[in-house]
Amino acid sequence: MSTQRSALAQDSAGFWQAMGQSMAVGPLFSAALFGGIIAGIAGSAGPFVLVVSTVGVVAVSIVIATFARRHPNAGSIYGYFKYSTRSNGVANFGAGIYFYGLLWLGAGGIYIGFGILFQEFAARYLGFDPPWWAPGLIAVLVVAAINVVGVKPSVRAQLVILAVSAIPFLILAVKILAVGGAHGNTWRAFDPQAPTAGSIFSAFLFCIILYLGFELSSALGEEAKRATKTIPWAVVATVAAVGAFYILMQYVGTIGFGLDAAQKSWGASPNGLAVLAGRYLGSWAEVWIYVAVLLDILAVALGFTVSAARGLFSLGRDGVLPGWLSSVSRWKTPARANATIAFGAFAIILGFLWSPLRTKFEAFVITAGVGAILMLLIYVGLGATLLVQATPARGRLVRMVIAAAAMTVAGLGIYGSVTPFPTGPARWEIWFALIGVGVGLALASAGALRRSPAPDPAPARKKEGELVTQG
C-alpha cells in the first residue's frame, strides 16, 4: 500500500453517503438491544420516553449542524472547537476526549459485541462454537480493508447493510400493527402515568445513548459535495429518521408482548424483537433479525472507523499527533490512521480477553459506557460553546434555547451514568472515561504551546452559489 501526504478526496460523498455515515448510530442494533432495556425500566411507557428523548436529541443535532455549516472539516468535533474558539488547547482537549471515546464506543469496543453475538448465533444455527474473540478480530480486518479503499465503498456498504437488515424489522412492525399485538393497538403506550408504566427518568437516560454517533457524517466535511449544506441536513435528518424508527419499534415491541408484560418479558430478553419475530412471523424471521443485528454492528463499526480515522488524520496534519498519521493511500483515504484504529481495536479485544470479568458481555457494556460518557461530555461542550459564542443577532435567542436544551439533555445522560456511582465491573467505565479526560488534558497542554490554530478550511470549500456562514 503506497501512501503520500496529500488531501482527502474532495466531492467524493453526496447527501446519501453522508446520511449513511451518520446511520452508524446502528438503529437496528440499538433498537434490538436497548429496546428491551428501556422496556425493563419504563414498562409500557417506553414509547413515550422515546418521543421526549428524540425531541431533546434533535436539539443536540441542530447544535452539531450549526457547527457543520460554519466549519466543515475532516476533524469534525476537533475542527468545530478549533475554529469556533480559536484555541488550540480547547480544540485538543475536545479531540482527545472525542476520538478516544469513538474508539471505545464504535471503532473498537463494538467488535466485542459482534464476537459475542456471532458466537451465540453460530452455536445456535450453524453447529459450531467459535471463541468470541476470533470473529471480532476478523471483523476488525474486514472493516479496516473497506475503509482503506474509500468513503464511497465504505458508506455504500453501510447503506446496503442497513437497507437489507431493516426488512425483517419493518415486516415485523407491519404484522404486529395489523393484528394489534397481544391486546390491540392503544395510546396507553404513550401515557407516562399508566399503571403499567415504570421509571421514566431512568429510561430517558438510556434513550439518549441510542443516538450516540449521529454526528459522524461531520467527518466528511472535506470530502462531501456542498459540505456546508450536505452535512448539516444529514445530521438532523438522521436523528429524525432513526427517532421515528425507534419509536415505531418500541411501540410494536410493547404491544407485541402486551402492556402488562412488556416490562417483565421484554426487559428480561436482550433478543426480544427476535422472539417476537418468531412468535408473529415464524422461525425464518427470528434468524433474519439475528443476522440483521450482526450486519448492523458491522455498519456501526464502519461508520465509527471512518470518523475516528479522519480525526487522527486531521490531528496529524495539524501537528497535534505525529505527522505520519496524515499520510493517505492511493485512494486518498487516511491509510495509516485507519491502521492505527485497527491496532487500537485489537488492543481492546485482547485486553478484555485476558481480563478477569465473569462474562465478556460485561466487557461490551463497559466499552459502550466509556464511549457514551465521553461523547456526552463533548455534546455539553459544543452546546456551551454555541451558547457563549458571538453570533449574528438574528435568531440568537432561538440558538441559545437550542444550545441550552442540548446541554441539558447531554448533562442528564452524564448524571445518569455516574449517579449512583457504579459498583462492580461497571465502575471501570468511570476509570477508563477519566483516562480519556487525561488524554484530552495531555493534548491540550501540547496545544497551548502552539501559537495559533491552522486556518479554517471552510473558505477553501466555497462553491459557486454556496455560501459559507462563519457566524
C-alpha positions, 0 to 999 in steps of 0.5 A: 500500500503506497501512501503520500501526504496529500488531501482527502478526496474532495466531492467524493460523498453526496447527501446519501453517503453522508446520511449513511455515515451518520446511520452508524448510530446502528438503529437496528442494533440499538433498537434490538438491544436497548429496546428491551432495556428501556422496556425493563425500566419504563414498562409500557411507557417506553414509547413515550420516553422515546418521543421526549428523548428524540425531541431533546436529541434533535436539539443536540443535532441542530447544535452539531449542524450549526457547527457543520455549516460554519466549519466543515472539516475532516476533524469534525468535533476537533475542527468545530472547537478549533475554529469556533474558539480559536484555541488550540488547547480547547480544540485538543482537549475536545479531540482527545476526549472525542476520538478516544471515546469513538474508539471505545464506543464504535471503532473498537469496543463494538467488535466485542459485541459482534464476537459475542453475538456471532458466537451465540448465533453460530452455536445456535444455527450453524453447529459450531462454537467459535471463541468470541474473540476470533470473529471480532478480530476478523471483523476488525480486518474486514472493516479496516480493508473497506475503509482503506479503499474509500468513503464511497465503498465504505458508506455504500456498504453501510447503506446496503447493510442497513437497507437489507437488515431493516426488512425483517424489522419493518415486516415485523412492525407491519404484522404486529400493527395489523393484528394489534399485538397481544391486546390491540393497538392503544395510546396507553403506550404513550401515557407516562402515568399508566399503571403499567408504566415504570421509571421514566427518568431512568429510561430517558437516560438510556434513550439518549445513548441510542443516538450516540454517533449521529454526528459522524457524517461531520467527518466528511466535511472535506470530502462531501459535495456542498459540505456546508449544506450536505452535512448539516441536513444529514445530521438532523435528518438522521436523528429524525429518521432513526427517532421515528424508527425507534419509536415505531419499534418500541411501540410494536415491541410493547404491544407485541408482548402486551402492556402488562408484560412488556416490562417483565418479558421484554426487559428480561430478553436482550433478543426480544424483537427476535422472539417476537419475530418468531412468535408473529412471523415464524422461525425464518424471521427470528434468524433474519433479525439475528443476522440483521443485528450482526450486519448492523454492528458491522455498519456501526463499526464502519461508520465509527472507523471512518470518523475516528480515522479522519480525526487522527488524520486531521490531528496529524496534519495539524501537528497535534499527533505525529505527522505520519498519521496524515499520510493517505493511500492511493485512494486518498483515504487516511491509510495509516490512521485507519491502521492505527484504529485497527491496532487500537481495536485489537488492543481492546479485544485482547485486553478484555480477553485476558481480563478477569470479568465473569462474562465478556458481555460485561466487557461490551457494556463497559466499552459502550459506557466509556464511549457514551460518557465521553461523547456526552461530555463533548455534546455539553461542550459544543452546546456551551460553546454555541451558547457563549459564542458571538453570533449574528443577532438574528435568531440568537435567542432561538440558538441559545434555547437550542444550545441550552436544551442540548446541554441539558439533555447531554448533562442528564445522560452524564448524571445518569451514568455516574449517579449512583456511582457504579459498583462492580465491573461497571465502575471501570467505565468511570476509570477508563472515561477519566483516562480519556479526560487525561488524554484530552488534558495531555493534548491540550497542554501540547496545544497551548504551546502552539501559537495559533490554530491552522486556518479554517478550511471552510473558505477553501470549500466555497462553491459557486452559489454556496455560501459559507456562514462563519457566524 
